[in-house]
């Protein structure tokens, strides 16, 4: 692990202002309404990037800059901002040896499940994350989702229990929630002094000091805090927390374990170094607390970001694949290496045009340099580079390893593309995204807007990997598909505001899936004779259920040349086309293994088209004998309600074919968790307001696909036949 005050000049370009060791790329992630954007706004204030704090309710925050975000009070698109923080010797909470300036690139991510792709692509390029939890609600459904995303991309994280000033706030409950629901090895480095309206400050467990924030208006210097002795009533609690923290770290850190065994005194510096090592290895989650809205605990959170979350050199280097092979190659963070970066987000800016957000993993890039895309095998000249501060844009001359910035004017770029030096032909692993679960037909209100709408939808689809647009071949209707009702509502709103197109939409349709329950064989023949040269294709396949979640596998098991080698890909293409369009009810097939086992050919009449059709017919023949079933998306739903409405809400969930998973008391309210089919959740926001007189709230996230019960299967199949536009 690097010394946070040391600079390795072999890694850094002489032009770089902030060395790699003093760079942090972090994300702020959490459940909706946990306080991500408010926390980000306070961080930007205390780091001096802004001189007036905005609030979500007032619609004037830096990172929520879209009109829809300001109106709805939610984050829709991830926003990247760059700020700077200096730990001062005389004021710094952790007693830095000297005043040290750091650069912090922050991405504020959405909390709503419909915009989970924004979290996914942000996690792919981050070095660390701050997971924000509500001090009242603890770990909520989307908290679990973003936690899994961070784990998937091996992102170290610290936890911030927010809203400690709220009625019902309970730090210990939130901590136990993290351990129980997330399996987190979480230990507090801060303890709250008081809670709810008595929340006054925090105890710094590492330094065994109390930190208080006083009342008063904010000045341009920020709200001052005082470091004092721990109040007498909490001395024992603070000592116990320190002992538990030392034990937790020494259980996993060899250096501290040796010091404990040899009964050597463990200093603050030793303990901090151990916490940092474990945090960077994702073996410990340091937990802090505060109230971002009341400006309490934010400065110590920034210090913790610097002290415990990794710089680009503290984590394993990125790995790329040598194009056309399975060979892996390391991409270490070094300004003097060959340039390599990952494009993780596309955005159409009304002033600058098409922006490509990218993370630099090695080397450096200057205006006027050429950039190479291994996917398209094309080069382009970099004419403009910028960093984004919410809605502000700042032109820069160069970017270096570890930087996050935006390119302007590049063409033929998609999310997940590697952008590199032409002599360094490597591809980095792109982020992965979930499939859409809901679709609807859409058409412009006037025929004159048809082309404009089509162009707008295509541009929005380029930006958002979870948004799809396609034409239904049977009806000619244009179909849009996404992650939920709100997602598609925002798409229509953006069409109107950004592309000046008003559109009518049909009722939302569920993206059902098809699969099979047993193995079966099938045969497909495509024979046409019409005088002259005919067509002949013949293929035999075997289908089997695949493991849940493993997807589709197509295997070639042809022996003896029953189908010539050059025609096998055509059979595979036919099979995959049938899988995509569905067999049973016109919905995409999932979790199936298809083996091409036999076939025959004609010396003259066989061609690729004939074998493609034979593949389609063979799959359909086998599928119908393999016990086909229809699957529907199931949502994990969490409802928080005052006790008096619990019965009505439970009854409503049961009527929606929901399965109650748990009913718990938390913070003076009842929390109901359930699994409910997405098909039954349309209009739930209105229903829950009506049943609880507006006092209950809910959240949901995709869980899995389950078989459609026979009681509703006929209805679904009939609707699918009548509305082919629903098939996606």
Number of C-alpha atoms within 10 A of each C-alpha: 12 14 10 16 13 10 15 12 12 10 20 23 18 10 11 14 12 17 24 27 23 23 23 26 25 27 29 27 29 32 27 22 17 25 24 28 31 26 25 21 27 26 24 23 20 22 21 16 17 16 15 17 18 19 18 22 13 10 19 17 23 25 29 30 19 16 12 17 19 18 13 12 19 20 25 23 23 23 23 25 22 21 18 19 22 17 21 16 14 12 13 16 18 20 15 18 12 13 16 14 17 21 22 23 21 27 28 30 32 28 29 22 23 22 22 24 23 26 26 23 24 28 28 22 26 24 25 29 26 25 24 27 28 28 30 25 20 27 26 22 22 23 24 17 22 23 19 14 19 24 14 12 17 19 25 25 30 23 24 28 30 30 29 30 23 18 14 17 26 24 26 15 17 20 22 17 17 24 16 12 14 16 10 17 14 20 24 24 24 30 22 23 20 16 20 17 11 11 21 21 26 25 28 23 22 22 18 19 19 23 24 19 18 14 12 8 7 13 10 12 11 18 17 15 16 12 16 12 12 19 13 8 8 14 16 12 14 23 14 13 20 22 13 14 21 20 15 17 24 21 12 16 17 12 15 22 18 12 14 16 9 9 9 10 9 13 11 14 14 14 20 19 20 22 28 25 23 19 22 24 17 19 18 23 25 22 24 28 30 30 25 25 18 17 21 28 27 24 22 20 22 18 17 21 21 23 18 24 29 30 26 25 20 19 19 14 15 18 16 19 16 16 15 9 7 9 10 14 15 13 21 21 26 24 27 15 17 18 25 30 29 25 26 24 24 24 17 16 12 8 7 11 12 19 21 24 22 23 26 25 29 25 25 26 24 16 15 14 13 15 22 21 20 20 16 10 9 12 16 14 13 17 15 18 24 19 21 18 18 19 15 11 14 11 12 14 12 18 23 28 29 29 25 27 26 26 19 18 15 17 11 9 17 17 21 22 23 27 26 28 22 18 9 16 20 26 25 25 15 16 20 14 14 13 14 19 23 25 27 24 22 18 19 18 13 11 10 10 17 15 12 15 23 18 14 20 22 15 15 20 19 19 20 21 23 22 23 20 20 16 13 16 10 9 10 10 16 18 21 26 27 27 24 21 19 14 20 21 13 14 19 20 17 20 21 15 13 12 15 14 23 17 17 11 17 13 10 18 21 23 24 26 27 24 26 24 15 14 17 20 21 22 22 23 20 20 16 13 10 7 6 6 11 15 19 24 27 26 29 25 29 22 24 21 21 19 12 11 11 11 13 17 15 16 14 16 12 19 11 7 11 14 24 14 11 10 18 19 15 20 30 22 19 24 24 21 17 22 23 17 15 21 20 19 22 21 24 21 26 23 18 24 19 26 19 27 19 19 20 16 20 13 7 10 16 22 18 19 18 24 32 27 25 28 34 25 24 28 31 21 19 23 29 16 16 21 14 19 19 23 21 20 21 23 22 21 26 23 20 23 22 15 13 11 17 21 9 12 20 19 11 16 21 13 11 17 15 23 17 16 12 10 16 11 13 16 17 13 18 19 22 21 24 19 22 23 24 24 19 15 18 13 9 14 14 10 15 21 14 12 15 17 10 13 13 22 15 17 19 23 22 23 15 15 19 15 16 18 13 10 8 9 15 12 10 18 15 11 14 19 13 10 14 17 23 26 23 27
